[in-house]
Amino acid sequence: MKIVLSYLLGIVFLSLNIAVIAAEHVTPTAPADYLAMESPIDMEDVDDDFLKKYKRLYKSKCKKCHGMEGDGQGSAAEDIEIKPTAFNVAGYMESKKDGQLFWIIKNGSEGTEMESFGPDSDAGLSEEKLWGLIAYMRSNFTK
Ligand code: HEC
């Protein structure tokens, strides 16, 4: 009986801990040299063909967590403790510097499911594609 009880208590404390870890998580800020970066893509050059191409890439690599609407509610989001960021929240896209978005997409966010997508990662996306994704996000999710 005692063993069962301490086992149950253990589970309760463990899940409380996980909830606290998730609640306390703050998305890390990029180093200064990244924050100073600006996208090489001029938003005026972003046309339908460009958006179509990056929609495909976003769909294959990002949708399952961040959702096609950028609401952070992709199919995999439910099982993730630290939730995928919602991009379509008023003011979010404007509040984020190009270099911050670039740094996280390139390197991931340690301790979360946000993996790295940069040239050295398994996904192996070129820097050009990372900037393309950011332009796609700015064009679609800015509210
Ligand atoms: C397996 C789930 C998953 C996938 C796939 C995923 N992300 Fe994320 N993403 C996350 C999580 C979780 C966070 C929250 C990280 C944090 O708060 O530290 C996040 C955070 C971010 C941020 C927030 C940066 C900030 O400073 O607010 C950006 C931008 C981002 N992801 C872009 C992308 C892009 C682009 C893709 C596709 C190339 C992608 N993510 C794919 C889970 C995912």
Backbone and ligand atoms as CSV (ligand in chain L), in Angstrom:
chain,resi,resn,atom,element,x,y,z
A,1,MET,N,N,0.841,-1.217,0.000
A,1,MET,CA,C,0.000,0.000,0.000
A,1,MET,C,C,0.863,1.250,0.000
A,2,LYS,N,N,1.835,1.256,0.945
A,2,LYS,CA,C,2.749,2.398,1.039
A,2,LYS,C,C,3.483,2.628,-0.293
A,3,ILE,N,N,3.888,1.490,-0.863
A,3,ILE,CA,C,4.654,1.596,-2.123
A,3,ILE,C,C,3.788,2.215,-3.210
A,4,VAL,N,N,2.527,1.737,-3.282
A,4,VAL,CA,C,1.608,2.264,-4.294
A,4,VAL,C,C,1.422,3.767,-4.103
A,5,LEU,N,N,1.255,4.134,-2.819
A,5,LEU,CA,C,1.028,5.542,-2.508
A,5,LEU,C,C,2.211,6.414,-2.924
A,6,SER,N,N,3.425,5.968,-2.577
A,6,SER,CA,C,4.578,6.819,-2.923
A,6,SER,C,C,4.779,6.834,-4.439
A,7,TYR,N,N,4.400,5.744,-5.085
A,7,TYR,CA,C,4.483,5.697,-6.548
A,7,TYR,C,C,3.544,6.753,-7.147
A,8,LEU,N,N,2.304,6.767,-6.623
A,8,LEU,CA,C,1.317,7.734,-7.126
A,8,LEU,C,C,1.776,9.164,-6.856
A,9,LEU,N,N,2.278,9.398,-5.631
A,9,LEU,CA,C,2.779,10.734,-5.296
A,9,LEU,C,C,3.898,11.130,-6.250
A,10,GLY,N,N,4.743,10.162,-6.538
A,10,GLY,CA,C,5.852,10.395,-7.463
A,10,GLY,C,C,5.343,10.886,-8.797
A,11,ILE,N,N,4.318,10.225,-9.314
A,11,ILE,CA,C,3.752,10.617,-10.613
A,11,ILE,C,C,3.188,12.039,-10.540
A,12,VAL,N,N,2.470,12.319,-9.428
A,12,VAL,CA,C,1.877,13.655,-9.273
A,12,VAL,C,C,2.975,14.718,-9.286
A,13,PHE,N,N,4.032,14.481,-8.511
A,13,PHE,CA,C,5.106,15.488,-8.448
A,13,PHE,C,C,5.813,15.628,-9.786
A,14,LEU,N,N,5.997,14.515,-10.447
A,14,LEU,CA,C,6.683,14.550,-11.739
A,14,LEU,C,C,5.883,15.397,-12.732
A,15,SER,N,N,4.550,15.174,-12.784
A,15,SER,CA,C,3.779,15.946,-13.764
A,15,SER,C,C,3.708,17.421,-13.373
A,16,LEU,N,N,3.691,17.693,-12.048
A,16,LEU,CA,C,3.730,19.102,-11.617
A,16,LEU,C,C,5.018,19.743,-12.102
A,17,ASN,N,N,6.120,19.021,-11.929
A,17,ASN,CA,C,7.423,19.537,-12.362
A,17,ASN,C,C,7.427,19.866,-13.838
A,18,ILE,N,N,6.904,18.954,-14.652
A,18,ILE,CA,C,6.891,19.168,-16.102
A,18,ILE,C,C,6.075,20.418,-16.426
A,19,ALA,N,N,4.918,20.570,-15.740
A,19,ALA,CA,C,4.071,21.740,-15.982
A,19,ALA,C,C,4.832,23.014,-15.631
A,20,VAL,N,N,5.575,22.985,-14.540
A,20,VAL,CA,C,6.319,24.176,-14.112
A,20,VAL,C,C,7.409,24.502,-15.123
A,21,ILE,N,N,8.126,23.465,-15.576
A,21,ILE,CA,C,9.190,23.690,-16.560
A,21,ILE,C,C,8.607,24.360,-17.807
A,22,ALA,N,N,7.451,23.859,-18.290
A,22,ALA,CA,C,6.845,24.416,-19.493
A,22,ALA,C,C,6.402,25.854,-19.249
A,23,ALA,N,N,5.814,26.113,-18.070
A,23,ALA,CA,C,5.307,27.450,-17.778
A,23,ALA,C,C,6.442,28.459,-17.652
A,24,GLU,N,N,7.599,28.002,-17.191
A,24,GLU,CA,C,8.707,28.930,-16.957
A,24,GLU,C,C,9.576,29.169,-18.179
A,25,HIS,N,N,9.324,28.416,-19.240
A,25,HIS,CA,C,10.213,28.532,-20.387
A,25,HIS,C,C,10.097,29.901,-21.059
A,26,VAL,N,N,11.222,30.515,-21.286
A,26,VAL,CA,C,11.265,31.768,-22.045
A,26,VAL,C,C,12.103,31.508,-23.292
A,27,THR,N,N,11.563,31.855,-24.452
A,27,THR,CA,C,12.311,31.665,-25.696
A,27,THR,C,C,13.619,32.444,-25.617
A,28,PRO,N,N,14.744,31.794,-25.861
A,28,PRO,CA,C,16.024,32.500,-25.746
A,28,PRO,C,C,16.197,33.582,-26.812
A,29,THR,N,N,16.960,34.598,-26.457
A,29,THR,CA,C,17.237,35.706,-27.374
A,29,THR,C,C,18.547,35.455,-28.110
A,30,ALA,N,N,18.565,35.766,-29.392
A,30,ALA,CA,C,19.747,35.564,-30.234
A,30,ALA,C,C,20.893,36.461,-29.776
A,31,PRO,N,N,22.132,36.027,-30.012
A,31,PRO,CA,C,23.286,36.875,-29.724
A,31,PRO,C,C,23.246,38.154,-30.572
A,32,ALA,N,N,23.958,39.191,-30.099
A,32,ALA,CA,C,23.891,40.521,-30.723
A,32,ALA,C,C,24.226,40.511,-32.216
A,33,ASP,N,N,25.221,39.695,-32.621
A,33,ASP,CA,C,25.595,39.724,-34.039
A,33,ASP,C,C,24.455,39.206,-34.924
A,34,TYR,N,N,23.643,38.289,-34.389
A,34,TYR,CA,C,22.471,37.829,-35.149
A,34,TYR,C,C,21.383,38.897,-35.146
A,35,LEU,N,N,21.155,39.494,-33.965
A,35,LEU,CA,C,20.080,40.501,-33.868
A,35,LEU,C,C,20.316,41.659,-34.829
A,36,ALA,N,N,21.588,41.896,-35.160
A,36,ALA,CA,C,21.915,43.006,-36.065
A,36,ALA,C,C,21.675,42.645,-37.531
A,37,MET,N,N,21.399,41.366,-37.807
A,37,MET,CA,C,21.235,40.940,-39.207
A,37,MET,C,C,19.907,41.417,-39.781
A,38,GLU,N,N,19.946,41.717,-41.069
A,38,GLU,CA,C,18.701,42.047,-41.756
A,38,GLU,C,C,18.519,41.116,-42.930
A,39,SER,N,N,17.285,40.758,-43.194
A,39,SER,CA,C,17.018,39.853,-44.307
A,39,SER,C,C,17.508,40.440,-45.625
A,40,PRO,N,N,18.165,39.616,-46.440
A,40,PRO,CA,C,18.602,40.079,-47.761
A,40,PRO,C,C,17.423,40.153,-48.753
A,41,ILE,N,N,16.250,39.675,-48.322
A,41,ILE,CA,C,15.107,39.657,-49.243
A,41,ILE,C,C,14.275,40.930,-49.084
A,42,ASP,N,N,14.066,41.617,-50.191
A,42,ASP,CA,C,13.224,42.805,-50.204
A,42,ASP,C,C,11.770,42.330,-50.323
A,43,MET,N,N,10.927,42.708,-49.362
A,43,MET,CA,C,9.542,42.210,-49.363
A,43,MET,C,C,8.792,42.623,-50.644
A,44,GLU,N,N,9.293,43.660,-51.323
A,44,GLU,CA,C,8.639,44.077,-52.579
A,44,GLU,C,C,8.875,43.069,-53.695
A,45,ASP,N,N,9.921,42.246,-53.540
A,45,ASP,CA,C,10.208,41.218,-54.547
A,45,ASP,C,C,9.446,39.915,-54.269
A,46,VAL,N,N,8.716,39.880,-53.173
A,46,VAL,CA,C,8.005,38.663,-52.802
A,46,VAL,C,C,6.702,38.585,-53.605
A,47,ASP,N,N,6.699,37.728,-54.612
A,47,ASP,CA,C,5.505,37.609,-55.460
A,47,ASP,C,C,4.833,36.238,-55.256
A,48,ASP,N,N,3.812,35.967,-56.044
A,48,ASP,CA,C,3.040,34.732,-55.871
A,48,ASP,C,C,3.886,33.475,-56.033
A,49,ASP,N,N,4.793,33.489,-57.025
A,49,ASP,CA,C,5.644,32.316,-57.249
A,49,ASP,C,C,6.525,32.035,-56.042
A,50,PHE,N,N,7.086,33.124,-55.521
A,50,PHE,CA,C,7.925,33.013,-54.329
A,50,PHE,C,C,7.112,32.405,-53.176
A,51,LEU,N,N,5.931,32.960,-52.954
A,51,LEU,CA,C,5.106,32.496,-51.835
A,51,LEU,C,C,4.685,31.038,-52.010
A,52,LYS,N,N,4.423,30.649,-53.249
A,52,LYS,CA,C,4.021,29.265,-53.530
A,52,LYS,C,C,5.148,28.305,-53.173
A,53,LYS,N,N,6.363,28.690,-53.570
A,53,LYS,CA,C,7.536,27.855,-53.320
A,53,LYS,C,C,7.772,27.675,-51.806
A,54,TYR,N,N,7.672,28.786,-51.071
A,54,TYR,CA,C,7.952,28.697,-49.643
A,54,TYR,C,C,6.779,28.147,-48.842
A,55,LYS,N,N,5.595,28.224,-49.415
A,55,LYS,CA,C,4.452,27.573,-48.774
A,55,LYS,C,C,4.703,26.064,-48.734
A,56,ARG,N,N,5.239,25.551,-49.850
A,56,ARG,CA,C,5.554,24.119,-49.927
A,56,ARG,C,C,6.575,23.726,-48.868
A,57,LEU,N,N,7.618,24.553,-48.736
A,57,LEU,CA,C,8.672,24.254,-47.766
A,57,LEU,C,C,8.138,24.350,-46.330
A,58,TYR,N,N,7.364,25.392,-46.058
A,58,TYR,CA,C,6.774,25.567,-44.732
A,58,TYR,C,C,5.874,24.371,-44.400
A,59,LYS,N,N,5.094,23.973,-45.393
A,59,LYS,CA,C,4.163,22.862,-45.187
A,59,LYS,C,C,4.916,21.576,-44.840
A,60,SER,N,N,6.020,21.338,-45.522
A,60,SER,CA,C,6.723,20.073,-45.286
A,60,SER,C,C,7.569,20.102,-44.016
A,61,LYS,N,N,8.027,21.274,-43.586
A,61,LYS,CA,C,8.962,21.299,-42.442
A,61,LYS,C,C,8.398,21.921,-41.160
A,62,CYS,N,N,7.426,22.784,-41.255
A,62,CYS,CA,C,7.016,23.584,-40.092
A,62,CYS,C,C,5.566,23.367,-39.668
A,63,LYS,N,N,4.732,22.992,-40.626
A,63,LYS,CA,C,3.288,22.912,-40.391
A,63,LYS,C,C,2.903,22.008,-39.216
A,64,LYS,N,N,3.566,20.871,-39.085
A,64,LYS,CA,C,3.109,19.911,-38.070
A,64,LYS,C,C,3.154,20.496,-36.659
A,65,CYS,N,N,4.000,21.475,-36.435
A,65,CYS,CA,C,4.025,22.131,-35.120
A,65,CYS,C,C,3.357,23.508,-35.152
A,66,HIS,N,N,3.764,24.351,-36.088
A,66,HIS,CA,C,3.281,25.744,-36.067
A,66,HIS,C,C,1.950,25.937,-36.781
A,67,GLY,N,N,1.486,24.918,-37.525
A,67,GLY,CA,C,0.192,25.016,-38.197
A,67,GLY,C,C,0.259,25.855,-39.465
A,68,MET,N,N,-0.610,25.526,-40.417
A,68,MET,CA,C,-0.612,26.236,-41.700
A,68,MET,C,C,-1.017,27.693,-41.512
A,69,GLU,N,N,-1.814,27.973,-40.470
A,69,GLU,CA,C,-2.235,29.361,-40.202
A,69,GLU,C,C,-1.226,30.082,-39.306
A,70,GLY,N,N,-0.171,29.376,-38.895
A,70,GLY,CA,C,0.808,29.988,-38.004
A,70,GLY,C,C,0.279,30.190,-36.592
A,71,ASP,N,N,-0.722,29.371,-36.226
A,71,ASP,CA,C,-1.332,29.545,-34.908
A,71,ASP,C,C,-0.700,28.656,-33.831
A,72,GLY,N,N,0.356,27.931,-34.201
A,72,GLY,CA,C,1.037,27.076,-33.221
A,72,GLY,C,C,0.261,25.815,-32.880
A,73,GLN,N,N,-0.744,25.491,-33.699
A,73,GLN,CA,C,-1.591,24.342,-33.362
A,73,GLN,C,C,-1.533,23.239,-34.413
A,74,GLY,N,N,-0.336,22.965,-34.886
A,74,GLY,CA,C,-0.172,21.861,-35.821
A,74,GLY,C,C,-0.490,20.529,-35.152
A,75,SER,N,N,-0.537,19.475,-35.975
A,75,SER,CA,C,-0.971,18.168,-35.454
A,75,SER,C,C,-0.054,17.625,-34.360
A,76,ALA,N,N,1.210,18.019,-34.332
A,76,ALA,CA,C,2.148,17.489,-33.337
A,76,ALA,C,C,2.157,18.330,-32.056
A,77,ALA,N,N,1.494,19.489,-32.088
A,77,ALA,CA,C,1.606,20.441,-30.980
A,77,ALA,C,C,1.043,19.895,-29.672
A,78,GLU,N,N,-0.004,19.085,-29.774
A,78,GLU,CA,C,-0.683,18.592,-28.586
A,78,GLU,C,C,0.253,17.838,-27.645
A,79,ASP,N,N,1.140,17.029,-28.230
A,79,ASP,CA,C,2.016,16.181,-27.420
A,79,ASP,C,C,3.298,16.870,-26.993
A,80,ILE,N,N,3.420,18.145,-27.277
A,80,ILE,CA,C,4.656,18.861,-26.969
A,80,ILE,C,C,4.472,19.682,-25.702
A,81,GLU,N,N,5.425,19.554,-24.773
A,81,GLU,CA,C,5.323,20.237,-23.479
A,81,GLU,C,C,5.487,21.757,-23.641
A,82,ILE,N,N,6.620,22.151,-24.228
A,82,ILE,CA,C,6.835,23.579,-24.498
A,82,ILE,C,C,6.250,23.852,-25.879
A,83,LYS,N,N,5.169,24.614,-25.908
A,83,LYS,CA,C,4.351,24.710,-27.125
A,83,LYS,C,C,5.035,25.472,-28.257
A,84,PRO,N,N,4.744,25.042,-29.483
A,84,PRO,CA,C,5.255,25.776,-30.641
A,84,PRO,C,C,4.701,27.212,-30.627
A,85,THR,N,N,5.536,28.147,-30.977
A,85,THR,CA,C,5.152,29.560,-30.983
A,85,THR,C,C,4.012,29.811,-31.982
A,86,ALA,N,N,3.040,30.632,-31.575
A,86,ALA,CA,C,2.001,31.092,-32.506
A,86,ALA,C,C,2.521,32.377,-33.142
A,87,PHE,N,N,2.572,32.384,-34.480
A,87,PHE,CA,C,3.110,33.545,-35.192
A,87,PHE,C,C,2.021,34.562,-35.530
A,88,ASN,N,N,0.756,34.105,-35.556
A,88,ASN,CA,C,-0.323,34.970,-36.066
A,88,ASN,C,C,-1.002,35.782,-34.974
A,89,VAL,N,N,-0.293,35.971,-33.866
A,89,VAL,CA,C,-0.809,36.780,-32.773
A,89,VAL,C,C,-0.486,38.252,-33.090
A,90,ALA,N,N,-1.452,39.141,-32.822
A,90,ALA,CA,C,-1.256,40.564,-33.154
A,90,ALA,C,C,0.068,41.072,-32.596
A,91,GLY,N,N,0.865,41.659,-33.471
A,91,GLY,CA,C,2.122,42.271,-33.041
A,91,GLY,C,C,3.314,41.325,-32.979
A,92,TYR,N,N,3.072,40.016,-33.020
A,92,TYR,CA,C,4.198,39.084,-32.843
A,92,TYR,C,C,5.265,39.233,-33.937
A,93,MET,N,N,4.855,39.100,-35.203
A,93,MET,CA,C,5.849,39.125,-36.282
A,93,MET,C,C,6.621,40.447,-36.288
A,94,GLU,N,N,5.906,41.550,-36.028
A,94,GLU,CA,C,6.574,42.855,-36.036
A,94,GLU,C,C,7.532,43.008,-34.871
A,95,SER,N,N,7.233,42.313,-33.771
A,95,SER,CA,C,8.080,42.460,-32.580
A,95,SER,C,C,9.386,41.684,-32.721
A,96,LYS,N,N,9.455,40.776,-33.698
A,96,LYS,CA,C,10.630,39.911,-33.823
A,96,LYS,C,C,11.560,40.403,-34.917
A,97,LYS,N,N,12.802,40.618,-34.553
A,97,LYS,CA,C,13.801,41.032,-35.541
A,97,LYS,C,C,14.108,39.886,-36.488
A,98,ASP,N,N,14.478,40.251,-37.723
A,98,ASP,CA,C,14.887,39.241,-38.708
A,98,ASP,C,C,15.914,38.275,-38.113
A,99,GLY,N,N,16.930,38.858,-37.470
A,99,GLY,CA,C,18.041,38.053,-36.952
A,99,GLY,C,C,17.631,37.086,-35.843
A,100,GLN,N,N,16.605,37.454,-35.068
A,100,GLN,CA,C,16.099,36.560,-34.015
A,100,GLN,C,C,15.447,35.330,-34.649
A,101,LEU,N,N,14.591,35.582,-35.645
A,101,LEU,CA,C,13.904,34.476,-36.321
A,101,LEU,C,C,14.935,33.587,-37.021
A,102,PHE,N,N,15.884,34.224,-37.692
A,102,PHE,CA,C,16.918,33.499,-38.427
A,102,PHE,C,C,17.721,32.602,-37.485
A,103,TRP,N,N,18.111,33.142,-36.339
A,103,TRP,CA,C,18.948,32.409,-35.372
A,103,TRP,C,C,18.225,31.146,-34.867
A,104,ILE,N,N,16.957,31.313,-34.506
A,104,ILE,CA,C,16.218,30.152,-33.970
A,104,ILE,C,C,15.967,29.121,-35.063
A,105,ILE,N,N,15.598,29.569,-36.255
A,105,ILE,CA,C,15.300,28.584,-37.309
A,105,ILE,C,C,16.598,27.873,-37.718
A,106,LYS,N,N,17.677,28.602,-37.719
A,106,LYS,CA,C,18.962,27.999,-38.089
A,106,LYS,C,C,19.455,27.014,-37.024
A,107,ASN,N,N,19.362,27.431,-35.751
A,107,ASN,CA,C,20.000,26.648,-34.682
A,107,ASN,C,C,19.050,25.902,-33.769
A,108,GLY,N,N,17.755,26.159,-33.866
A,108,GLY,CA,C,16.804,25.546,-32.961
A,108,GLY,C,C,16.803,26.236,-31.602
A,109,SER,N,N,15.964,25.720,-30.692
A,109,SER,CA,C,15.884,26.275,-29.342
A,109,SER,C,C,16.139,25.140,-28.366
A,110,GLU,N,N,17.271,25.192,-27.712
A,110,GLU,CA,C,17.700,24.095,-26.844
A,110,GLU,C,C,16.649,23.748,-25.799
A,111,GLY,N,N,16.461,22.449,-25.571
A,111,GLY,CA,C,15.524,22.002,-24.550
A,111,GLY,C,C,14.079,22.037,-25.021
A,112,THR,N,N,13.842,22.351,-26.293
A,112,THR,CA,C,12.484,22.320,-26.840
A,112,THR,C,C,12.483,21.456,-28.107
A,113,GLU,N,N,11.301,21.258,-28.656
A,113,GLU,CA,C,11.180,20.453,-29.880
A,113,GLU,C,C,11.576,21.247,-31.127
A,114,MET,N,N,11.873,22.523,-30.949
A,114,MET,CA,C,12.283,23.345,-32.090
A,114,MET,C,C,13.708,22.965,-32.477
A,115,GLU,N,N,13.812,22.187,-33.549
A,115,GLU,CA,C,15.132,21.710,-33.951
A,115,GLU,C,C,15.794,22.705,-34.888
A,116,SER,N,N,17.061,22.448,-35.202
A,116,SER,CA,C,17.744,23.346,-36.116
A,116,SER,C,C,17.481,22.916,-37.551
A,117,PHE,N,N,17.331,23.911,-38.426
A,117,PHE,CA,C,17.043,23.640,-39.835
A,117,PHE,C,C,18.143,24.175,-40.746
A,118,GLY,N,N,19.187,24.769,-40.149
A,118,GLY,CA,C,20.239,25.420,-40.919
A,118,GLY,C,C,21.090,24.462,-41.736
A,119,PRO,N,N,22.077,25.024,-42.462
A,119,PRO,CA,C,22.918,24.230,-43.372
A,119,PRO,C,C,23.609,23.041,-42.687
A,120,ASP,N,N,23.949,23.165,-41.394
A,120,ASP,CA,C,24.673,22.083,-40.717
A,120,ASP,C,C,23.747,21.044,-40.084
A,121,SER,N,N,22.439,21.228,-40.198
A,121,SER,CA,C,21.490,20.326,-39.535
A,121,SER,C,C,21.093,19.184,-40.460
A,122,ASP,N,N,20.292,18.256,-39.932
A,122,ASP,CA,C,19.768,17.159,-40.765
A,122,ASP,C,C,18.914,17.705,-41.906
A,123,ALA,N,N,18.102,18.720,-41.588
A,123,ALA,CA,C,17.239,19.306,-42.625
A,123,ALA,C,C,18.097,19.964,-43.712
A,124,GLY,N,N,19.198,20.565,-43.286
A,124,GLY,CA,C,20.172,21.128,-44.226
A,124,GLY,C,C,19.647,22.220,-45.145
A,125,LEU,N,N,18.813,23.129,-44.615
A,125,LEU,CA,C,18.322,24.219,-45.463
A,125,LEU,C,C,19.397,25.296,-45.609
A,126,SER,N,N,19.570,25.799,-46.820
A,126,SER,CA,C,20.546,26.867,-47.071
A,126,SER,C,C,20.069,28.145,-46.374
A,127,GLU,N,N,20.997,29.074,-46.144
A,127,GLU,CA,C,20.621,30.351,-45.514
A,127,GLU,C,C,19.584,31.067,-46.378
A,128,GLU,N,N,19.731,30.958,-47.688
A,128,GLU,CA,C,18.766,31.582,-48.595
A,128,GLU,C,C,17.347,31.061,-48.321
A,129,LYS,N,N,17.236,29.749,-48.089
A,129,LYS,CA,C,15.907,29.167,-47.820
A,129,LYS,C,C,15.384,29.610,-46.456
A,130,LEU,N,N,16.280,29.764,-45.480
A,130,LEU,CA,C,15.833,30.229,-44.163
A,130,LEU,C,C,15.247,31.641,-44.292
A,131,TRP,N,N,15.935,32.509,-45.042
A,131,TRP,CA,C,15.406,33.867,-45.247
A,131,TRP,C,C,14.102,33.815,-46.030
A,132,GLY,N,N,13.998,32.895,-46.963
A,132,GLY,CA,C,12.768,32.742,-47.732
A,132,GLY,C,C,11.603,32.368,-46.832
A,133,LEU,N,N,11.856,31.454,-45.889
A,133,LEU,CA,C,10.807,31.058,-44.948
A,133,LEU,C,C,10.369,32.252,-44.095
A,134,ILE,N,N,11.336,33.051,-43.683
A,134,ILE,CA,C,11.012,34.218,-42.854
A,134,ILE,C,C,10.141,35.203,-43.651
A,135,ALA,N,N,10.493,35.405,-44.929
A,135,ALA,CA,C,9.681,36.299,-45.768
A,135,ALA,C,C,8.265,35.732,-45.922
A,136,TYR,N,N,8.173,34.415,-46.096
A,136,TYR,CA,C,6.850,33.766,-46.202
A,136,TYR,C,C,6.045,34.012,-44.921
A,137,MET,N,N,6.719,33.834,-43.783
A,137,MET,CA,C,6.037,34.032,-42.505
A,137,MET,C,C,5.595,35.481,-42.339
A,138,ARG,N,N,6.471,36.413,-42.676
A,138,ARG,CA,C,6.100,37.835,-42.539
A,138,ARG,C,C,4.900,38.161,-43.436
A,139,SER,N,N,4.924,37.591,-44.638
A,139,SER,CA,C,3.865,37.897,-45.584
A,139,SER,C,C,2.527,37.290,-45.159
A,140,ASN,N,N,2.564,36.102,-44.533
A,140,ASN,CA,C,1.316,35.400,-44.217
A,140,ASN,C,C,0.799,35.581,-42.793
A,141,PHE,N,N,1.702,35.774,-41.859
A,141,PHE,CA,C,1.279,35.697,-40.451
A,141,PHE,C,C,1.268,37.033,-39.730
A,142,THR,N,N,1.692,38.103,-40.406
A,142,THR,CA,C,1.713,39.404,-39.723
A,142,THR,C,C,0.285,39.871,-39.468
A,143,LYS,N,N,0.001,40.116,-38.199
A,143,LYS,CA,C,-1.344,40.599,-37.825
A,143,LYS,C,C,-1.208,41.864,-37.012
L,1,HEC,C1,C,8.556,19.515,-33.848
L,1,HEC,C2,C,7.942,20.807,-33.685
L,1,HEC,C3,C,8.460,22.007,-34.448
L,1,HEC,C4,C,8.742,22.101,-35.803
L,1,HEC,C5,C,8.631,21.006,-36.877
L,1,HEC,C6,C,9.125,23.461,-36.030
L,1,HEC,N1,N,9.085,24.175,-34.856
L,1,HEC,FE1,FE,9.521,26.158,-34.645
L,1,HEC,N2,N,9.176,26.017,-32.633
L,1,HEC,C7,C,8.791,24.870,-31.971
L,1,HEC,C8,C,8.748,25.153,-30.553
L,1,HEC,C9,C,8.383,24.162,-29.462
L,1,HEC,C10,C,9.108,26.499,-30.397
L,1,HEC,C11,C,9.245,27.273,-29.090
L,1,HEC,C12,C,10.708,27.398,-28.745
L,1,HEC,C13,C,10.974,28.254,-27.563
L,1,HEC,O1,O,10.049,28.963,-27.084
L,1,HEC,O2,O,12.122,28.236,-27.061
L,1,HEC,C14,C,9.354,27.006,-31.729
L,1,HEC,C15,C,9.730,28.327,-31.999
L,1,HEC,C16,C,9.913,28.858,-33.263
L,1,HEC,C17,C,10.180,30.247,-33.529
L,1,HEC,C18,C,10.183,31.323,-32.474
L,1,HEC,C19,C,11.343,32.257,-32.435
L,1,HEC,C20,C,11.108,33.388,-31.473
L,1,HEC,O3,O,12.086,34.030,-31.135
L,1,HEC,O4,O,9.968,33.684,-31.069
L,1,HEC,C21,C,10.299,30.356,-34.891
L,1,HEC,C22,C,10.562,31.616,-35.698
L,1,HEC,C23,C,10.115,29.035,-35.450
L,1,HEC,N3,N,9.884,28.148,-34.422
L,1,HEC,C24,C,10.145,28.757,-36.799
L,1,HEC,C25,C,10.007,27.472,-37.344
L,1,HEC,C26,C,10.122,27.187,-38.753
L,1,HEC,C27,C,10.336,28.206,-39.843
L,1,HEC,C28,C,9.955,25.838,-38.881
L,1,HEC,C29,C,10.076,25.009,-40.135
L,1,HEC,C30,C,11.305,25.167,-40.906
L,1,HEC,C31,C,9.717,25.294,-37.545
L,1,HEC,N4,N,9.764,26.327,-36.640
L,1,HEC,C32,C,9.479,23.967,-37.277
L,1,HEC,C33,C,8.511,23.650,-32.542
L,1,HEC,C34,C,8.688,23.323,-33.871
